[in-house]
Amino acid sequence: MAPAPRPQRERWREERQLPASECREDPETCLRRGVLVRIRGLQSPEGSRLNGQLGRCARFDEKTGRWGVILGDGQTKALRADNIFSFDEYLKVAHEGRTPVDIGPFMNDFLTNPKYDAPAGAAGYKSRAGLSPQERLQQSYDKAQREGRRASPRLSRDEEKSGKFSPFLVKQVELQAGSIELGIIAPKSQDSRRPIPTILAISRGEQRHIAKLFRALRAEEHGWQLLVPMRTANSPDFFEPAGQTILEQLMKAVLEDRESDISPFGAMSNVFHLVGISHGAAALLSLACRVPEQVGSLTLIQGFLPQLCEVQALRNMENIHFYVGDQDELGHREYLRGIKESLKEAGGRAHTHVVKGASHYDIDKFMDLEDLWKRLELAR
């Protein structure tokens, strides 16, 4: 009779020869190594400045009973469990432990809702000096709404006429898993399905139009084609398992397309270069983990790590680049740092590029697109 398999966590620890403190999990507070947390309830003048900051659990110290928490600036603080609120605990409290399809609104609540500033049953904590990080974040949303800013604005009429943005066509594509609309940007000349470098791009939000940033890339002028799957009213979000299946089937259909029924050109080397923004970046990160052999490069712009995404699958991928604004309001810099650390643990690596002056809403205005193209060309 074969011996019973050891728990996955035990095998993971033995393979890496880590002490038990490195692999500790606390089911009561959902604390574990690598989980995203928000600091709360520190009362001292020095500690109160940390309240509301994001961090990531590193290791548990058995002697002191404290967790090491790595902050966004690289510092590590030793904190008690009562002063750490994990995103996993938030999901348990606010969403019955289930991971929502679109975590964006939940992440905003996790970052800003003052009712989570203190442990359950304890008196709420509020910073005595100035605005808390939650209040500053809420102000940024309010200001953006007053100014009419949107994360993925459409082009104005003048921009459409300027000639600075790629023209595109939209094609209805029927797949076994469902129907989607596919936006296509490609060179005008066609040569019998000649394979050229191909970008698969997904924008943020509802993903029902081609983002301005994607059109500003002018892929056709660089000899590339750019494919943008867009959701119809009844199609699932690309976060969902059904959405991931649609993306996989789309990639397969493009590679097997012999008559230009889907895309005008074939994909060079039978790989795709994935470029995603925010929610689209998270969807493409999941996709890359599912089919790493079909990915030539991965570019995440203000993305984050979806639940149940095994980044170890990307440990052999050489061309992984993260872009994030230095004024990003939603904590994406910390998310990308966590992904980078997970890749490093798995033996892989990624490159992070901090875009100066850029917030979550306007990073497309500050990105150096020529520099981005140099990295894509190196990966072709």
C-alpha positions as CSV (number, residue, x, y, z in Angstrom):
1,M,0.0,0.0,0.0
2,A,1.5,3.3,-1.1
3,P,2.2,5.8,1.7
4,A,-0.2,8.8,2.0
5,P,1.2,11.9,0.3
6,R,2.6,14.6,2.5
7,P,0.7,18.0,2.7
8,Q,1.7,20.4,-0.1
9,R,3.0,22.9,2.4
10,E,5.3,20.4,4.0
11,R,6.7,19.3,0.6
12,W,7.2,23.0,-0.4
13,R,9.2,23.6,2.8
14,E,11.4,20.5,2.5
15,E,12.2,21.3,-1.1
16,R,13.5,24.7,-0.2
17,Q,14.9,23.6,3.2
18,L,13.0,26.4,5.0
19,P,12.4,26.5,8.7
20,A,8.9,26.0,10.0
21,S,8.7,29.8,10.8
22,E,9.0,30.5,7.1
23,C,6.0,28.4,6.2
24,R,3.8,29.2,9.2
25,E,0.1,29.8,8.4
26,D,-2.4,31.3,10.9
27,P,-5.9,30.2,10.0
28,E,-7.5,32.7,12.5
29,T,-6.0,35.8,10.9
30,C,-5.2,34.3,7.4
31,L,-1.6,35.3,7.8
32,R,1.0,33.5,5.9
33,R,4.3,34.2,4.1
34,G,3.8,36.3,1.0
35,V,0.2,37.5,1.7
36,L,-0.6,41.2,1.1
37,V,-1.4,43.0,4.4
38,R,-2.5,46.5,5.6
39,I,-1.0,47.8,8.9
40,R,-3.5,49.0,11.4
41,G,-4.0,50.0,15.1
42,L,-0.5,51.1,16.0
43,Q,-0.8,53.7,18.8
44,S,2.7,55.1,19.3
45,P,3.6,58.4,17.5
46,E,6.2,56.6,15.3
47,G,4.0,53.5,14.7
48,S,0.9,55.5,13.8
49,R,2.6,56.8,10.7
50,L,2.6,53.2,9.4
51,N,-1.1,52.7,9.8
52,G,-2.8,52.2,6.4
53,Q,0.5,51.2,4.6
54,L,0.6,48.1,2.5
55,G,3.2,45.4,3.1
56,R,3.8,41.7,2.6
57,C,4.4,39.1,5.3
58,A,7.9,37.7,5.2
59,R,8.5,35.3,8.2
60,F,7.2,34.6,11.7
61,D,9.5,34.9,14.6
62,E,8.7,32.2,17.1
63,K,10.6,33.9,20.0
64,T,8.9,37.3,19.7
65,G,5.5,36.1,18.3
66,R,5.7,38.8,15.6
67,W,5.5,38.7,11.8
68,G,8.2,40.4,9.7
69,V,6.4,42.7,7.2
70,I,8.2,44.1,4.2
71,L,6.9,47.6,3.3
72,G,6.8,49.2,-0.1
73,D,10.1,51.0,0.5
74,G,11.9,47.8,1.3
75,Q,11.9,48.2,5.1
76,T,11.0,45.3,7.3
77,K,8.9,45.9,10.5
78,A,8.2,43.3,13.2
79,L,4.5,43.5,14.0
80,R,1.9,41.5,16.1
81,A,-0.9,39.8,14.3
82,D,-3.4,42.2,15.8
83,N,-1.7,45.0,13.9
84,I,-1.9,43.3,10.5
85,F,-5.0,42.9,8.3
86,S,-4.5,40.5,5.4
87,F,-6.3,40.6,2.1
88,D,-7.2,36.9,2.7
89,E,-8.8,37.8,6.0
90,Y,-10.6,40.7,4.3
91,L,-12.1,38.2,1.7
92,K,-13.2,35.9,4.5
93,V,-15.0,38.8,6.3
94,A,-16.4,40.7,3.3
95,H,-16.9,38.0,0.7
96,E,-17.5,34.8,2.6
97,G,-13.9,33.6,1.8
98,R,-14.6,33.5,-1.9
99,T,-12.3,35.3,-4.4
100,P,-14.5,37.7,-6.4
101,V,-14.3,37.7,-10.2
102,D,-13.3,41.4,-10.3
103,I,-11.2,42.2,-7.2
104,G,-10.8,45.9,-8.0
105,P,-13.8,47.2,-6.0
106,F,-12.9,44.8,-3.1
107,M,-9.3,46.0,-3.2
108,N,-10.5,49.6,-2.9
109,D,-12.6,48.7,0.1
110,F,-9.7,46.8,1.7
111,L,-7.5,49.9,1.3
112,T,-9.9,52.6,2.4
113,N,-12.7,51.2,4.7
114,P,-12.0,52.5,8.2
115,K,-14.0,49.7,9.8
116,Y,-11.0,47.4,9.1
117,D,-8.6,49.7,10.9
118,A,-8.8,47.7,14.2
119,P,-9.3,44.0,15.0
120,A,-12.9,42.8,15.3
121,G,-14.4,43.9,18.6
122,A,-11.7,46.5,19.3
123,A,-12.2,50.2,19.2
124,G,-11.6,51.7,15.8
125,Y,-8.3,53.6,15.3
126,K,-7.9,56.9,13.5
127,S,-4.7,58.7,12.9
128,R,-4.4,61.8,15.1
129,A,-2.0,63.6,12.8
130,G,-3.3,64.7,9.4
131,L,-5.0,62.6,6.8
132,S,-4.7,58.8,7.0
133,P,-3.6,56.9,3.8
134,Q,-7.2,55.7,3.4
135,E,-8.5,59.3,3.4
136,R,-5.8,60.5,1.0
137,L,-6.7,57.6,-1.4
138,Q,-10.4,58.5,-1.1
139,Q,-9.6,62.1,-1.9
140,S,-7.7,61.0,-5.1
141,Y,-10.8,59.1,-6.3
142,D,-13.1,62.1,-5.5
143,K,-10.7,64.5,-7.3
144,A,-10.5,62.2,-10.3
145,Q,-14.3,62.0,-10.5
146,R,-14.7,65.8,-10.3
147,E,-12.1,66.2,-13.1
148,G,-13.8,63.6,-15.2
149,R,-10.7,61.4,-15.4
150,R,-11.1,57.8,-16.5
151,A,-8.7,55.0,-16.4
152,S,-9.2,54.0,-20.1
153,P,-10.5,57.1,-22.0
154,R,-11.5,56.8,-25.6
155,L,-9.9,59.0,-28.2
156,S,-11.5,62.4,-28.9
157,R,-12.5,63.4,-32.4
158,D,-9.4,65.5,-32.7
159,E,-7.2,62.7,-31.6
160,E,-8.8,60.4,-34.1
161,K,-8.1,62.8,-36.9
162,S,-4.5,63.5,-35.8
163,G,-3.0,60.4,-37.3
164,K,-1.0,59.7,-34.1
165,F,-3.0,56.6,-33.3
166,S,-3.4,53.3,-35.2
167,P,-6.5,52.7,-37.2
168,F,-8.1,49.3,-36.4
169,L,-10.9,47.0,-37.4
170,V,-13.1,44.8,-35.2
171,K,-14.0,41.3,-36.1
172,Q,-16.5,38.9,-34.4
173,V,-14.7,35.7,-33.5
174,E,-16.7,32.5,-32.7
175,L,-14.9,30.1,-30.4
176,Q,-16.1,26.9,-28.7
177,A,-16.2,28.7,-25.3
178,G,-18.1,31.7,-26.6
179,S,-18.1,34.7,-28.9
180,I,-15.8,37.7,-28.6
181,E,-15.0,40.8,-30.6
182,L,-11.4,41.1,-31.6
183,G,-9.8,44.4,-32.3
184,I,-7.0,44.2,-34.9
185,I,-4.1,46.6,-35.7
186,A,-1.8,45.3,-38.4
187,P,0.3,46.4,-41.4
188,K,-1.7,47.1,-44.6
189,S,0.3,44.8,-46.9
190,Q,-0.5,41.1,-46.5
191,D,1.5,38.1,-47.8
192,S,-0.3,34.8,-47.5
193,R,-0.4,34.6,-43.8
194,R,3.2,35.5,-43.4
195,P,4.0,35.2,-39.7
196,I,5.0,38.5,-38.0
197,P,5.6,39.4,-34.3
198,T,2.2,39.4,-32.6
199,I,1.0,41.2,-29.5
200,L,-2.0,40.0,-27.5
201,A,-3.2,43.0,-25.5
202,I,-6.0,43.5,-22.9
203,S,-6.9,46.8,-21.4
204,R,-8.5,47.6,-18.0
205,G,-12.1,48.1,-17.1
206,E,-14.8,46.7,-19.2
207,Q,-12.4,45.9,-22.1
208,R,-14.9,46.9,-24.7
209,H,-12.7,49.2,-26.7
210,I,-9.0,49.5,-27.7
211,A,-7.1,51.5,-25.1
212,K,-5.4,54.7,-26.2
213,L,-2.1,53.3,-25.1
214,F,-2.4,50.3,-27.4
215,R,-3.3,52.5,-30.4
216,A,-0.4,54.9,-29.5
217,L,2.1,52.1,-29.9
218,R,1.7,52.1,-33.7
219,A,2.4,48.4,-33.9
220,E,1.8,48.4,-37.7
221,E,4.7,50.9,-38.2
222,H,7.0,48.5,-36.4
223,G,6.0,45.5,-38.5
224,W,3.9,43.9,-35.8
225,Q,0.3,43.1,-35.4
226,L,-1.7,43.8,-32.3
227,L,-4.8,41.8,-31.3
228,V,-7.1,43.0,-28.6
229,P,-9.9,40.6,-27.4
230,M,-12.8,42.7,-26.2
231,R,-15.7,41.6,-24.1
232,T,-19.3,41.6,-25.5
233,A,-22.2,42.4,-23.2
234,N,-22.7,38.7,-22.2
235,S,-19.1,37.4,-22.3
236,P,-17.3,36.6,-19.0
237,D,-14.6,38.8,-17.6
238,F,-11.1,37.5,-18.7
239,F,-10.4,37.0,-15.0
240,E,-12.9,34.2,-14.8
241,P,-11.9,30.6,-15.6
242,A,-14.3,30.8,-18.6
243,G,-12.5,34.0,-19.7
244,Q,-9.2,32.3,-19.5
245,T,-10.5,29.4,-21.6
246,I,-11.6,31.9,-24.2
247,L,-8.2,33.5,-24.4
248,E,-6.5,30.1,-24.7
249,Q,-8.9,29.1,-27.5
250,L,-8.2,32.4,-29.2
251,M,-4.5,31.9,-29.2
252,K,-4.9,28.4,-30.6
253,A,-7.3,29.6,-33.3
254,V,-4.8,32.3,-34.4
255,L,-2.0,29.8,-34.6
256,E,-4.1,27.3,-36.6
257,D,-5.7,30.0,-38.9
258,R,-4.6,29.3,-42.4
259,E,-7.0,31.5,-44.4
260,S,-6.8,34.8,-42.5
261,D,-10.3,34.1,-41.1
262,I,-9.2,35.7,-37.7
263,S,-6.0,37.7,-38.0
264,P,-4.3,38.9,-41.2
265,F,-0.9,37.5,-40.3
266,G,0.4,34.5,-38.4
267,A,2.2,34.7,-35.1
268,M,6.0,34.6,-35.5
269,S,7.6,31.6,-33.8
270,N,4.1,30.5,-32.7
271,V,4.3,32.8,-29.6
272,F,2.5,35.9,-28.4
273,H,3.8,38.9,-26.7
274,L,1.4,39.8,-23.9
275,V,0.8,43.4,-22.9
276,G,-1.9,44.2,-20.3
277,I,-3.0,47.2,-18.2
278,S,-4.3,46.8,-14.7
279,H,-7.1,44.2,-14.7
280,G,-5.9,43.2,-18.2
281,A,-2.4,42.7,-16.9
282,A,-3.7,40.4,-14.2
283,A,-5.7,38.4,-16.8
284,L,-2.6,38.0,-19.0
285,L,-0.4,37.1,-16.1
286,S,-2.8,34.2,-15.4
287,L,-2.8,33.3,-19.0
288,A,1.0,33.3,-19.2
289,C,1.1,30.9,-16.2
290,R,-1.3,28.6,-17.9
291,V,0.5,28.5,-21.3
292,P,4.1,29.7,-20.8
293,E,5.3,27.9,-23.9
294,Q,3.2,30.2,-26.1
295,V,4.5,33.4,-24.5
296,G,7.4,35.3,-26.0
297,S,7.3,38.2,-23.5
298,L,5.1,39.5,-20.7
299,T,4.6,43.2,-20.1
300,L,2.4,44.2,-17.1
301,I,1.4,47.8,-16.7
302,Q,0.1,48.4,-13.2
303,G,-1.0,44.8,-12.8
304,F,-1.4,42.5,-9.8
305,L,-1.3,38.9,-8.9
306,P,-4.6,37.1,-9.3
307,Q,-5.6,34.5,-6.8
308,L,-4.5,30.9,-7.5
309,C,-1.9,32.1,-10.1
310,E,1.2,29.9,-9.9
311,V,4.1,32.2,-11.1
312,Q,6.5,29.3,-10.8
313,A,5.5,28.4,-14.3
314,L,7.3,31.6,-15.5
315,R,10.6,30.8,-14.0
316,N,12.3,30.2,-17.4
317,M,10.8,33.2,-19.1
318,E,13.4,35.9,-19.8
319,N,11.4,38.8,-20.9
320,I,9.1,39.9,-18.1
321,H,8.7,43.6,-17.5
322,F,6.5,45.5,-15.0
323,Y,5.6,49.2,-15.4
324,V,4.0,51.2,-12.5
325,G,3.6,54.9,-11.8
326,D,5.5,56.4,-8.9
327,Q,2.2,58.1,-7.9
328,D,-0.1,55.1,-8.3
329,E,-2.9,55.4,-5.8
330,L,-4.0,51.7,-5.8
331,G,-0.9,49.9,-4.4
332,H,0.2,48.3,-7.7
333,R,3.8,49.0,-6.9
334,E,3.5,46.7,-3.9
335,Y,1.6,44.1,-6.0
336,L,4.3,44.0,-8.6
337,R,7.0,43.8,-6.0
338,G,5.2,40.7,-4.6
339,I,5.1,39.1,-8.0
340,K,8.8,39.8,-8.5
341,E,9.6,38.2,-5.2
342,S,7.6,35.1,-6.0
343,L,9.4,34.8,-9.3
344,K,12.8,35.2,-7.6
345,E,11.9,32.4,-5.2
346,A,11.0,30.2,-8.1
347,G,14.3,30.8,-9.8
348,G,13.0,33.4,-12.4
349,R,13.3,37.1,-12.6
350,A,11.4,40.2,-13.8
351,H,12.3,43.8,-14.4
352,T,10.4,46.7,-12.8
353,H,10.2,50.2,-14.4
354,V,8.9,53.0,-12.3
355,V,7.3,55.7,-14.4
356,K,7.9,59.1,-12.9
357,G,4.9,61.4,-12.5
358,A,2.4,58.8,-13.5
359,S,-0.7,57.9,-11.4
360,H,-3.1,55.0,-12.0
361,Y,-5.2,57.1,-14.3
362,D,-2.6,58.6,-16.7
363,I,0.4,56.3,-16.9
364,D,-0.1,56.2,-20.7
365,K,0.9,59.9,-20.9
366,F,4.2,59.3,-19.2
367,M,5.5,56.0,-20.5
368,D,8.4,56.0,-22.9
369,L,6.9,54.0,-25.8
370,E,10.2,53.9,-27.8
371,D,11.8,52.2,-24.8
372,L,9.0,49.8,-24.5
373,W,9.4,48.9,-28.2
374,K,13.1,48.3,-27.7
375,R,12.3,45.7,-25.1
376,L,9.7,44.1,-27.3
377,E,12.1,44.0,-30.3
378,L,14.7,42.2,-28.2
379,A,12.1,39.6,-27.4
380,R,10.9,38.9,-30.9
